């Protein structure tokens, strides 16, 4: 049987381990922190080995589907229980859990948490093979398998859907860090680790790179809208983030539409508003920055304090001559560096570096006092950017008070939250930033700190389209998420998900305020009557609705009223949450016995067919390019350069049209006229 749930404190558990497992995803050699933790647990312990990882990633217009198949082996001459803990990335939702029983894949289904636990326990007493996947805390899950027979192998699969984020036109895909601080675990796999990534983007891809492993990933691109990356290693360590980035470029600000409409159901859509060159003008006015650094005890884990130090240091290094800044470190109480805003100079930058180096993690997390102190630096004549670097692991009782404090910020202030580590509460950080007109980001050990800092500052220097409104008329549209669009920052699109009852023309009334200029315009789009190629939109729409319900409940200080709808969405769209869990039973008859509908099994089958379409399109492009390349050129796929700028994508020479599976749901784009021209 398999149990996946949020990890408890490690004290008292056996520390013998053979490696990290399912959610290690893209991690390979020379790493220092496990992406997950696989140990033998339950009494006398034991030794487990990872035999293989097979990772398949499909990115469709910024939505990534990661499917990880893992095989591990019991090296003991007796039964053992396996315990596996792993995080999921920011903006990700675990969407499937499968295990192989008697040689057949059994796909899990989502049930209300208490009922799933009761069914699981009933099988556990019989020593049969159910599986249970639970989330209890933030983004971390835990998996148990028992019994694993002597010398036996077990195969399991976890799939998660992730909405990737744009930062200055760069889309970054990050694989998570460790869920444990144990120093004694073996973080290597004895078998093969392989990764294949297929990416489709209707906005042209113009560059690609891996900041974490520039020489290890092979990249291939035979058309501006497709990209492939691959990696394979044997007997490697699985202990550090891997980061893959690709750059897109939309010449003009515009709307892009992606839709999905299963037969006999209402449709789903995603409208993406992407800023273009019109918002590239750089402000020559200085800004004020207060960097708020979390130094509480939880920041000791997984090198989070080091990540924060390096990130803040790079942010300070790229400040302009007209900027001013202050640093505040906090745990139970805040402590400032200068006590006022200082101009960037060699002396103040050295003082900042010394202040950062002197910070040692310890104590509890009380964020309110630090934010209040940052507000005191507000100047009505200048923009104040409060940048919080934290794992967000504050007490639940403080959440409501924090959200109220955000609403009381000075008029000139915006709050930006940078999540540190993979176990933090990014949901809370996202809510804080959105309520304050800012953005959230995630700092990764494997990324380039300087690249992150420069991209962050570029975003703040460009004009912001505030007060964005998007009114949709036609096609009987309903349940749009989010209900209120956030601010539009340079290099970061706004996504709006929704449902529609009929394929029809739609009028999008768009309003925004750019640098004090109010704009209103109407864009005509059309939602398709049939669209079967983007099923991932369905889960992402439901996931966004779940997140909104949780944020609303946290603002009110009570989640009880939201739980029934969260459970309903979880069961209908196969979304694991703190209130709904995956359960795997050993055959279809057992699902019937418990009257569990096989909704996820049908959804996964449909999802896999759509993902195969993307792979087939890439294969057709690959075959076309191969037919046009001479022997001297066809020796291998281009790889990322060891250093220097990102690789630029060069489309294949013109040739016959590539055969593709017809897709009524292909993305469509419409340009928008904003100040500054464009194109």
N, C-alpha and C positions, 0 to 999 in steps of 0.2 A: 504494500500500500504506500501511497505517496501523500505527503502532507506538505503544502506550501503555505507559509504564513510569515508574518513579520517577525524578525528575530528578537529574542529576549537577551538580557545581558549574558555575556559569555562565561561569567564566573561559574566554576563547577562543572563545565562541560569538558569532555576529552579534547585534547589539542592535537591528537595524531590525525594527519590528513595527507591525502595524496594530491590535492590540487583544487582548482576552482572549476565550476561547471557552467550550466546552461547559459547564464547571462553574461559569461565572459565575452561572448560575441566576437569582437575584433582584436582581442588582446594577444600579443605574442612576445617575442624574445626581449630580453634585457629590461623587463618590467620590475617594479618594486612594490606594487600593491595588488592583491588579488581582486579580480572583478567579481568574484563570488567565492563562496567557501563550501567545499564538500568535505565532510568528515563522517566517520562512523560514530554513531551516538547510541545512547540507550544502554547504560550499564557497563559492560566490559569493553566496549569500543571495538576497534578493528581497523583494517587498512583498505581503502578504496583507491582505484586508479582510473583515470580518465582514458578511455581507449580512443575516442575520436570526437571531434566537433565538426559539424557541417552547418555552415551559416549561409543562409540565402536572404539577401536584402533586395527588396524592390522599392524604388522611390518613384512615385507618380506625382509629379507637380508639387513637390514639397511634403508629401505624406509618405513616410517610410514604413514598410512592413518588414519586420525582422523575424525570420523563422529559424530557430536554432534547434538542431537535432543532436542530441548528446548520447553517447554510449559510455557507461562506466562499468567497472568490474570489481567484484569482491575477491580479494586475494586470500581470504581466510578459508580454513577448512570447516567453517561453521557459519550459521546465519548471522547477519549483522543488520543493523538499521542505518540507513543513510540519512544524513541531514544536510540539506543544501540551502544556503541563504544567498539572496541576490537582490540588487536594486534594479529598478527600471529607470530609464532616462527621464529628464524633464519633459513634460507634455506628452507622455507616453501612457498607453493603456494596455495591460495584458489582455489579449483577445482570444487566446486559445491555449489549452493545456491538453496534451495527448500523452498516452503511454502505450507501449506495445505489450499486449497480453496474449500469450499463446501464439505469437507471431503475427498478430493483427493489430493495427492501430485502432485504438479506441479514443474518440474525440470527446472531450469533456463538455459538460453543460453547466450553466450558471444557475444557482438557486439562492434563495434567501439564506443568509449565513447560518442561522441556528438550525434550519432544516438540513442543510448540507452537512453540518457537523454531526447531527443525529444519525443520518444515513451512514456516514463514514464510520462512526463508532460501532454501529451494528455489524458492519463487515469486519472491523478490526477484531472483535471478540471471536469471530469465526476463523481468523487468520487467513482471510481471503484478500483479494487484491483490488481494493478501490483506491482512488486517488483523491486528494483534496487540496485545493489551492486557495489560500486565504491571504488577504492583505489586512493588516491591523494598524500599521503605522506608516504614514507618509508614502514613500515609494518603494518600500522594501518588502520582499516576499520570502517565504521559507518553504522548503520542500522536504518531506520525509518519505522514505521508501522502506517498507518492512513487510515481509521478510525478504532479504536478498540471500539466496541459497549459496552454499559453499562454491567458490570459483565461478559463480554465475555472473552473467552480464545483464544489464538493464538498459533499455532504450527509452528515452523520453523526449518530448518536444514542447517548447514554449514559444508562442508567437506574441509579439506586441506591435501595436500601431503607434506611430510617433509623428507628431506635427513638427517638422523641422522649422528652424527660425532663420530668417535673413538678417544679416548684419552688414550694411554697406555693400549690398548686392552679393555677399558671400553666404552660401548655405552651408551650415556645418553639421556634420553627423558625428556624434561623440559616443563612444562605448564606455560604460560606467566603471568607476573605481571599486575598491574593496568595500565589503560590508563588515569587516572585522579588523581589529587592531592586533590580532595575535601575531607574535613575531616568529613562532616556531613552525608554522605550517609550511609544507612543501607546496610551492606554487607552480609546479611544472606538470605538463601532461606527457604521458609516455607514448601517446599515439599521434594521430594527424589532426591538425587544425586547419580548416580551409574556410575561406570566405569568398563568395561571389556577390557582387553588387551590380544591379542594373538600374539605371536612372533614366527617367523620361521627364522632360521639361518643355512646356510649350513656349516659355521664355528662353531664348537662345542661351546655351551654355558656352561661355567664352574663356573659362579658365578652370584649372583644377590643381589640387595639391594635397599632400598629407603633412601637416606640420609636425606630427609626432613620429612618422616613419617615412621620410621622403624617398628612401631607397628601397623600401620593402613592398610597396604596393605597385602593381602594374596597372596602368590606365590605357584604355582604348576608346577612341571617339571617332566614328565615321560620319557623323552628322551633328549639326548644332543642337539638336533636340535630344540626343541620346548620349549616354556615358556609361562605361563599364569600368569596374575596378576589381582586382582579384588579389588574393593572398593565400599562400599555403606554407605551412611550416610543420616540422616533425619534432616531437619531444621538446617543445618550447615552453617558456614560462608564460603564464596567463595572469599577469600581475600589474598591468598599467593601462591607462586609457590609450586608445588609438583614435585619431581624429582624421576625418576625411572632409575636405571642403571643395565645393565647386562654385564658380562665379557665374551669375546670370546678368544680363544687361537688357533692360527695356529702354529703348531710345526715348520714349515719351511716357509720361504718367498715363496709366490706363487701367481698365478693368479686364480681368480674365475670368472666364466662366468654365467651371467643370461641373458635370451633372451625372447623376445615376438614377435610373428609374427601373426597378425590377418589375417584371411582368405582373400585372394585377395589383400593384401597390402604388401609393403616392411616391413622388420623386424626391430626390435629395439634390442639393446644389451647394457649391462653394463659389462665392464671388471674391476675387482677390484684387484689391486696389493697390497697385504698385507704383511708387514714386519714380519719376524719370529724371531727365537732365534738368528740368525746370527747377527742381529743388536742390541743385548742386551749388548754388551761389553761397559763398562762405560769408558769415557775419564777421565784420571787423571789430565788433564790440566785445570787450572782455566779459568774462563770466566768473561767477564765484562758485567754488566747489568745497563742500565739506565731505570728506571721506570718513565714514563711520565703520570702524573695524571691530568685528566680534572677536573677543579674546576669551570667551567662556570655556569651560572645561570640554564641551563637546567638540571644540575646534582643534583639540589635540589629536583626534582620530584622523587617520588616512592622510596625514600631511596637510590638513586644511589650513592651519595657521601659516604654513609656508606658502601655500597658494595665494592666500590673502596678502601676505607681505609683498610677494613679487608683483602681484597685480596692482596694488596701490602704488608701489614704487614706479612702475611703468606709467601709470596714469599721471603721476606727478611729473615724470620726465617729459611728457608730451604737452604739458600746459604751455599756453602762449604768454607773451610778455605782458599782455593786458589783463591776464587772469589773476585771481587771488584764490588762496586755498587754506584749509585747516584740516588737521587730522584729529579724530576722536577715537580712542580705544575704549571699549566697554565690556564689562561682564555684569556685576551687580551694580556698578556705578560708572559713569563716564569720566574719562580723563582726556583733556585736550592737550595738544602740543604747544601752540602759540598763545592760545587764549583769545586770539583775534585772527582776522584774515591776513595772510602774508602773501607778498608777491613772489613768483618763482625766481630764484637765483641759485647760484651754485651753493651758497651758504644755507639757504632754507631747504634746498633739496637734500643736502648732506644731513641737516638736522632731521628731516623727515625719514631718511634711511636709518639713522641711528635710533629714532623713536620706534620705528617698525621692528628693527632688530631686537630691541629691548623687550618686546611684548612676549609674555609667556602665558599660555592658556590655563585657565583655572576659574573656578566659581560658576555660579549659575548665570542665566541669560535674562537680563532685564533691559529690553530695547527702548522702552518708552522714554526713559530719562535721557538717553543718548540722542534720540530724535528731537526732544524738546530743546536740548542744548544746541543742536545744529540749527534749529529754527531761529535762535537768537542772533545768528549772523546774517539774517535777511536784510537786504537793502532794497528799498522800493524802486531805486533807479537801475538796478542790475538784476540779472537772472541768477537765482540761487539753485544749484543742483546738489541735492543731498544724495550721496552715493553710499548705499549700505552694502557691505560685504559680510555675509552671514550664512549659516546653514539653516536659519529660520527655526531652530529647535527651541522655541520658547514655550512657556507653559500655555496650555489651551485656554486657561482663564484670562490670560493677558491679551488674547487675540481681539476680543471685542473692544477692549480699551485702546489697543493699537490702532484699530480701524477708525475709532472716534478721533484719535489724535491726528491721524492723517487728514481727516476732513477739516481740522482746525489749523492747517498749515498757512503760512503767510502767502499773500496773493502772488508774490514773485517766485515762489518756491515750487520745485518739482522734486519728486523722490524717485530714484532709480535703485533697483535691488539686484544685486549680483549674487546668485546662489553658489555656495562653495561646498563641494562634496556631493555624493550621490545619495545620501540618506536624509538630506535636509528637507524641510517643509517648503518646497518651491511653490506650493499652492498659496501659502500665506504670503510669501514674498511677491508673487504675481499680483495678488489682491492689493497689497500695499502700494505697489507701483502703479497699477491701473487706476486706483482711486486718486492718486496724486498726479496724474497726467504724465507718468514716466513709463519706463520699460523695465523688463527683467532680462537677465542674461545668466549664463552658466559658465563658471570658470573651470577649465579642465586642466589637469596636470600635463596632459599630452599636447596642449595647444601652445601657440606662440604668444607669450604674454604681451610682447611689443605689438604684434598684430591686433590683439584684442583691444589694447589701450588706444591705439591710433584709430581703429574703427569706431570705438565708443565716442571719442572726442569729435571725429568727423560728423557723427550723427547729431551731436549737440550743436555744432557750428552751422548746420544747414537749417533753412527755414522749416518750421513745424506747421503742418496743417492741423489746426485745432478746431474744436467744435464741429467735428465731422458728423454729418447726418447722411443717412442713406435710406430713402423711402422707395419701396418697391411696390409697383401696382401692376396687376395682371397675373394670370396663371394660378390664381387662388393660392397665394403664398401664405405660409403660417410658420410659427415656431422658429423665428430667426434667432440665431445665436452668434455673437452676443447681441443683446437687445440694444445696447448703445455702443457705437463704434469708438475705439480708442483714438488717441491722436495719431496722426500719420507722420512718421519720422523718415528722414532720408535713408534709403537703403533697406527699409523694413516695411513690408506690405501689411495691409489690414485684410484679414480673412473674415468673411461673413458666411455662416452656414445656415441652411434652412430647408423647409419642406415645401412641396407644391403638388397640387391635385391634378393639374391639367397642363399639358404642353401648350405654350402660347407665347406671344410677344409680351415682353415686360418692359415697363418704363421705370428706369432707375433715376430718381431725383437726388442728385448729389450736392451737398452743401459743405463748405469749409471756409475757414478763416486762415489766410496765409499772410503773416506779417502785417496784420491789421486790415487786410483787404478781404472783404466777404465775397465769396463766389457761389453762384448757383447755376447748375446746368443739368440737362436731362440727357441720359444715354439710353438708347433703345437696344435691348438685347432680346434673345429668344430662348426659352427653356424647351428642351426637346420632349416629344411625346414618348420616345423610347430611347433609353440610354443604359447599356449594361456593362460598360467598361470600367467604371470607377467605384466598385463596391465599398472601398475603404472610406468613402465619404459618409456612409451610413453610420459607421462606428464613431467617426470623428464628430459628427453632428451630435450623437447621443452622449459622447464623452464630454463635449463642451456644455451640454445641458446639465449633466451631473455636476461638473465643476461649478457652474453658476448656482445650482441649488445649494451646494456646500458653502460657497462664499456668502450667499444670502443668509444661510442659517448661522454662520459664524458671526456675521454682523449683528444678528439678533441675540447671539449668545446661547442658542438652543437649536440642536439639529433634529430633534424628535419629529417635527412636522414634515421634514423633508425626506426622511428615511423611506417611507412607502414608495414614493415616486422614484427614488434612487434605485431601490430594489427592482421595481418594475422595469426600468430602463436597463439595468444590469442583466436581468433574465431575458429581455427581448433582444438585446444587442450584444450579449456575451461580454459584459464589462465587469471585471473583478473590482471590488471596492471594499471599504471597511465594513460594508453591510451586505455584500453578495459574494459568494465564493464559487469556484469551479469544483465540480466533482466528476471523477472518472469511474465508471462501472465496467465490469469485466466483459459484458456482452450486451447486445441490444435488448434481449429479454429482461435483463435486470432494470434497464431504463423503463421498460413497459410496466414492470411490476411496481415501480415507485411512481408511475404516471408522470414521468419526466419527458417533456416534448424534446425532440431531437432538432431544435432550432439551430444550435451552433454547428452541428454536423452538416446541415444543409448550407449554412452561411459559409463555412470554411471551404466546402466544395466549390461554391461559386467564386469565392475570393481567389482560390488557387487557379481557377481557369482564367480569371482576369490577369493575374500575375504572369501566367504562362504566355498570354498575348504579348505582354511587354518583352518577355524573353524571346519570343518568336520574331518580333519586329527587329530586335537587336541582332538576332541570328541572320535575318535576311540582309541587314546592312553589312554585317561582317562578311557574308558570302559575296555580296556585291563588291566590296572593297578588295577582297582577296582575288577576285577575277580580274581586277584592274592593276594589281601590283606586280611588278617584275620580280624575278628571283632575287636580285640584289637588295630589294626593299622588303621582302617578305620574311625576314628572319625572326621577327618577334614583335610583340606588342610594345608600343612606347611606354616607358616607365617614368615615374616622377624623378626629377633631377634631385641630387643630394642636397643642394642648397640653392639659394637665390629665389627669384620671383616665381610665381605660379606658372605652370605650363599653360600655354595658350592652345586652345582647341583649334585644329585645322580640319574642316570638313573634307571628305573624300572628293576626288575629281568628279565633275558632272558625268552622269551616265544614265542608263535606263532607269525608269521609275522603280522604286523598291516596292514589291508586292506587300500589302498589309491587310490584316483582317479588318473589314469595315467596322468603324466605330462611330455610332451616332453621337457619342458623348465626348468626342474630342474637344479640347479646350478651344474657346474662341476669345479673341481680344478686341477691345475697343479703346482707341486713344481718347484722352481727355485734355482739353485746353486749359492750361494753368499759366500764370504770369511767367514770363521769361522765355516764351517760345518753346523750343524743344525740337526733337527730331533732328 
